Amino acid sequence: MFFLAEAALLAKGVAFSSHKAVITGFGEHLIKTGELAKDLGKELHRAFDKRQLSDYEFRSVITCDEAAEILAAARTFVAAVVSHLRSKG
């Protein structure tokens, strides 16, 4: 999801140097503009937050159900962003 968000931003001619900046930029340049649905931004944030927890909080546990939800959201995210990019040429 992150790399696709980054690709969508690059297609708009903007780039960022950190994960957090890419996610914020995705919201500013693609969600707030109405080019993509708000729920895509929310799911990108959610996936990033879970990734941060799993990478840096040794006590954090992501359940199988949470992982399945994030995977389903990721599939929806990928389909929507790829469709958006294709429509832009």
C-alpha positions as CSV (number, residue, x, y, z in Angstrom):
1,M,0.0,0.0,0.0
2,F,2.8,2.4,0.9
3,F,4.7,1.9,-2.4
4,L,1.5,2.3,-4.4
5,A,0.7,5.5,-2.5
6,E,4.2,6.7,-3.2
7,A,3.7,5.9,-6.9
8,A,0.4,7.7,-7.1
9,L,2.1,10.8,-5.6
10,L,5.0,10.6,-8.0
11,A,2.4,10.5,-10.9
12,K,1.2,13.8,-9.6
13,G,4.8,15.1,-9.5
14,V,5.3,15.1,-5.8
15,A,7.7,13.1,-3.6
16,F,8.4,12.8,0.1
17,S,11.3,11.4,2.0
18,S,9.6,9.6,4.9
19,H,6.9,7.1,5.4
20,K,4.8,9.5,7.4
21,A,5.2,12.3,4.9
22,V,4.1,10.0,2.1
23,I,1.0,9.0,4.0
24,T,0.2,12.6,4.8
25,G,0.9,13.7,1.3
26,F,-1.4,10.9,0.0
27,G,-4.2,12.4,2.1
28,E,-3.5,16.0,1.0
29,H,-2.9,15.3,-2.7
30,L,-5.3,12.4,-3.4
31,I,-7.9,12.2,-0.7
32,K,-8.7,15.8,0.2
33,T,-8.8,16.6,-3.5
34,G,-11.6,14.0,-3.9
35,E,-9.5,12.0,-6.4
36,L,-9.7,8.9,-4.2
37,A,-12.2,7.9,-1.5
38,K,-11.6,8.9,2.1
39,D,-11.7,5.3,3.3
40,L,-8.5,4.5,1.3
41,G,-6.7,7.1,3.3
42,K,-8.0,5.7,6.5
43,E,-6.9,2.2,5.6
44,L,-3.5,3.4,4.6
45,H,-3.1,5.0,8.0
46,R,-4.4,1.9,9.8
47,A,-2.0,-0.4,7.9
48,F,0.9,1.9,8.7
49,D,0.0,2.1,12.3
50,K,-0.2,-1.7,12.6
51,R,3.1,-2.0,10.8
52,Q,4.7,0.4,13.2
53,L,3.4,-1.5,16.2
54,S,4.5,-4.9,14.9
55,D,8.0,-3.5,14.0
56,Y,8.7,-1.5,17.1
57,E,6.5,-2.8,19.9
58,F,7.5,-6.3,20.9
59,R,4.4,-6.8,23.0
60,S,2.1,-5.9,20.2
61,V,0.2,-8.8,18.6
62,I,-1.8,-8.6,15.4
63,T,-4.5,-11.2,15.4
64,C,-5.3,-13.4,12.4
65,D,-8.6,-11.5,12.1
66,E,-6.8,-8.1,12.1
67,A,-4.3,-9.4,9.5
68,A,-7.2,-10.6,7.3
69,E,-9.0,-7.3,7.6
70,I,-5.8,-5.4,6.7
71,L,-5.2,-7.7,3.7
72,A,-8.7,-7.2,2.5
73,A,-8.4,-3.5,2.8
74,A,-5.0,-3.6,1.0
75,R,-6.6,-5.5,-1.9
76,T,-9.3,-2.8,-2.2
77,F,-6.7,0.0,-1.9
78,V,-4.5,-1.5,-4.6
79,A,-7.5,-2.0,-7.0
80,A,-8.7,1.6,-6.4
81,V,-5.3,3.2,-6.8
82,V,-4.3,1.2,-9.8
83,S,-7.6,2.0,-11.5
84,H,-7.1,5.7,-10.7
85,L,-3.6,5.6,-12.1
86,R,-4.8,3.9,-15.3
87,S,-7.5,6.4,-15.8
88,K,-4.8,9.2,-15.7
89,G,-2.8,7.4,-18.3
